[in-house]
Amino acid sequence: MSITQLHKNDHFFIVKNDEVMIKSDIQIELLEKIIKNYCKGIETFEVEGYFIHVLDTSQGNLFYVKPIMQYSYIDFMNPLSIKVLNSISDGVTVCDCDGKILFQNDIDIEIVGIDLMGKYAKDAIAEGIMSDSISMKVIESKEKVTILQTFINGKCFLVSGKPIFDEYGELQYVVAITRDMTQLKLLEKEVKKLEIQNENFKNKLHALHNKENTKSSLIAVSSAMMQVVERVMRVAVVDSTVLIGGESGVGKEEITKLIHANSRRHNKQILTINCSAIPENLLESELFGYEAGAFTGASRGGKAGLFEIASGGTVFLDEIGEMPLLLQAKLLRVLQESEVQRLGSGKPIPIDVRIIAATNRNLAEMVRQGNFREDLYYRLNIIPIEIPPLRHRREDIIPLINHFLAVVEEKYSIHRTIESSAMKILESYDWPGNVRQLKNMVERICLLATQPEITAFIVQQELDSNPIIKRDLEVPVEIQCIQEPVVTPKFSGTLKEQIASFEKQIIKEALSKYPSIRKAAKSLGCDQSTLVRKIQKFQLTKQISYKD
Ligand SMILES: Nc1ncnc2c1ncn2[C@@H]1O[C@H](COP(=O)(O)OP(=O)(O)OP(=O)(O)O)[C@@H](O)[C@H]1O
């Protein structure tokens, strides 16, 4: 029998005073002594103060070394079991029915920080190694127990213990799973942190969204518009109802945003409803909400109306002149009582909103004709703000154009300028569609222009050459007639020289205006060969690029 016949991975215990001292690892020297004294069957040897129980279990020449104890360590200690138990990420301990720790996997030793193999749980508590023992609790209750256990190293663990019974129903082992709560606690903290971050992001997004909705980039240069802004700033801080009048597209909504942004409600939302865009029956439920089952198709839980949703904020009622008379009465009640009643409910709900209404209609005239309630008119008209049409404040036109050019640049990353002569034409135009029309026109011209500078001539060319663009541009008649201002050249020299200069100028213009020599020749009433000759004579080929 030689030591080499022992399997390299075999495990054995060395037991001293009934305590397991060494687990695993073949200790060559010690084993040599055991082998030397080897005898068949069960024998006990004392080697260097350790009691060694040697058992020949092999049919062949394989040895297992067992400690002097009744416990079947072999069951736990076989290499596969150990590998499996060491591969899981939780700590695993196994105790016997007296609370003696028979097995502790590597993770358990690592997370607890103490090797407890061979120790009695009660001793570990007495020595202050553990605050509590799961095995003792399971042994007492003979049931599954889960506790939070603190170890001497300050670590906190969630330990679940489960009893294992033998075939006679006697408690045999306690298996405990130890989960390091430090990691979980860290994760919990991390989740909390992420939740806070998430909440912050949501708030920021909400604020951004709100800002986007309420942001006012109002351009006001003319004294007429400055007066409007001054009035706006004064009324913004008080909470009264405002009625904004003015033609379509003058900026009534823009002014509303400015009022809201400068009011105490600026952190809350501003909700807009266009009274002319929603059918009467829908408008009522949108504004006032409804109770469950208020009408066929009403959603089961009922619905809050705009006044309720906008609580703390501002409600902008656009096109108030289009509000049906029946709803006007309801709105009056909202204004007077500061409360709403949902459709199908008699219960008043208090609301806290500021109402700003706008119209492009003559409400006073509508009142006279009986199409608008007089009492509502006076209730809304506490602070009237009239925005003049763009044609009455022409000083705003060029600043507005520059503003919209900047908007286009930011939105589409294209830089465009408008030549001063084109600006003049735009400035003198009447803009029946007001700022909205101007804004749309600037955006479209910028997007369609092929050159960075938009000239009056280019606009004309675009309009002339592309009927679709012409139609699409919705360009006012005045602008469709834009012509490149004719610059009369100053000539000097002999009659012949002056005629030649004039001829050169005419040909140059024709070449720049028409895409081909053929078309240019046709416009000049000469044939192509004559034109080509003249181009060469006046050396225009190098200066003018043209396609043929
Ligand atoms: N003074 C201004 N400065 C900058 N942009 C403006 C100005 N006035 C109006 N606008 C812009 O012109 C467009 C039309 O304005 P707005 O919707 O406020 O007009 P409105 O009077 O409410 O129109 P409607 O009567 O048709 O509802 C919007 O895109 C708005 O941002």
The ligand as a Tripos MOL2 file, in Angstrom:
@<TRIPOS>MOLECULE
LIG
   31    33     1     0     0
SMALL
NO_CHARGES

@<TRIPOS>ATOM
      1 N1        -44.8630   89.1120  -31.5040 N.pl3     1 LIG1
      2 C1        -44.5360   87.8660  -31.8760 C.ar      1 LIG1
      3 N2        -43.2650   87.4610  -31.7710 N.ar      1 LIG1
      4 C2        -42.9190   86.2280  -32.1710 C.ar      1 LIG1
      5 N3        -43.7760   85.3320  -32.7110 N.ar      1 LIG1
      6 C3        -45.0580   85.6980  -32.8180 C.ar      1 LIG1
      7 C4        -45.4980   86.9650  -32.4090 C.ar      1 LIG1
      8 N4        -46.8160   87.0460  -32.6600 N.ar      1 LIG1
      9 C5        -47.1810   85.8760  -33.1820 C.ar      1 LIG1
     10 N5        -46.1260   85.0450  -33.2850 N.ar      1 LIG1
     11 C6        -46.1400   83.7100  -33.8670 C.3       1 LIG1
     12 O1        -47.0790   83.7110  -34.9290 O.3       1 LIG1
     13 C7        -47.8880   82.5430  -34.9040 C.3       1 LIG1
     14 C8        -49.3370   82.9250  -34.7110 C.3       1 LIG1
     15 O2        -49.5000   83.5140  -33.4300 O.3       1 LIG1
     16 P1        -50.7070   83.1520  -32.4530 P.3       1 LIG1
     17 O3        -51.0960   81.7250  -32.6020 O.co2     1 LIG1
     18 O4        -50.3360   83.6160  -31.0940 O.co2     1 LIG1
     19 O5        -51.8220   84.0450  -33.0840 O.3       1 LIG1
     20 P2        -53.3430   84.1530  -32.6800 P.3       1 LIG1
     21 O6        -53.6570   85.5890  -32.6740 O.co2     1 LIG1
     22 O7        -53.5720   83.4080  -31.4010 O.co2     1 LIG1
     23 O8        -54.0150   83.4010  -33.8930 O.3       1 LIG1
     24 P3        -55.5320   82.8440  -33.9970 P.3       1 LIG1
     25 O9        -56.4450   84.0060  -33.8330 O.co2     1 LIG1
     26 O10       -55.5870   82.2880  -35.3710 O.co2     1 LIG1
     27 O11       -55.6650   81.8230  -32.9300 O.co2     1 LIG1
     28 C9        -47.3600   81.6950  -33.7850 C.3       1 LIG1
     29 O12       -46.4470   80.7790  -34.3350 O.3       1 LIG1
     30 C10       -46.6440   82.6780  -32.8870 C.3       1 LIG1
     31 O13       -45.5750   82.0480  -32.2270 O.3       1 LIG1
@<TRIPOS>BOND
     1     1     2 1
     2     2     3 ar
     3     2     7 ar
     4     3     4 ar
     5     4     5 ar
     6     5     6 ar
     7     6     7 ar
     8     6    10 ar
     9     7     8 ar
    10     8     9 ar
    11     9    10 ar
    12    10    11 1
    13    11    12 1
    14    11    30 1
    15    12    13 1
    16    13    14 1
    17    13    28 1
    18    14    15 1
    19    15    16 1
    20    16    17 2
    21    16    18 1
    22    16    19 1
    23    19    20 1
    24    20    21 2
    25    20    22 1
    26    20    23 1
    27    23    24 1
    28    24    25 2
    29    24    26 1
    30    24    27 1
    31    28    29 1
    32    28    30 1
    33    30    31 1
@<TRIPOS>SUBSTRUCTURE
     1 LIG1         1 GROUP 0 **** ****
